[in-house]
Amino acid sequence: MLDKTHNKLKLIYWSCVIIMLLAFVLDVLYTSKYTVPIENTGLERWGIIITLGGIFASLKLLHPRLKEMDKTNDETAIKKYFIKYLIRLSALLSISVFNLVCLNTTAIENFRYLAFISIFALFLCIPNKTSIENEITD
């Protein structure tokens, strides 16, 4: 069950990373050629706040930790870990999508950097089999 869950998490993770990298490259190519930059300092400011705060919240606060009552059965513990990991990954993906949409609509250079940072933050939560085992057995 643990190997199957780990393989599912790796498949979901790498497919999300590949899709986000492709979307980033295509969005950068599109905005550099077809979109005229629009000055919008308010959106830029909120984009920075949302990106940095969201990355911190996703990596620190949404780290998949299980409570003692969740660890009674290995199967339920693995399911709860799987769900918590997907919530963390979807939070990071939503931040990346937000930055890509803002980049596409405004073509402001800072959203390109913020999108790159948010996609790079995905590499900080690669599913690891030993961390899953440690979380379930502790």
Protein Blocks (a to p, Z undefined) as FASTA:
>chain_A
ZZmmmmmmmmmmmmmmmmmmmmmmmmmmmmmmmpccdddfklmmmmmmmmmmmmmmmmmm
mpccddfklmmpmklmmmmmmmmmmmmmmmmmmmmmmmmmmmmmnopaklmmmmmmmmmm
mmmmcccfklmmmmmmZZ
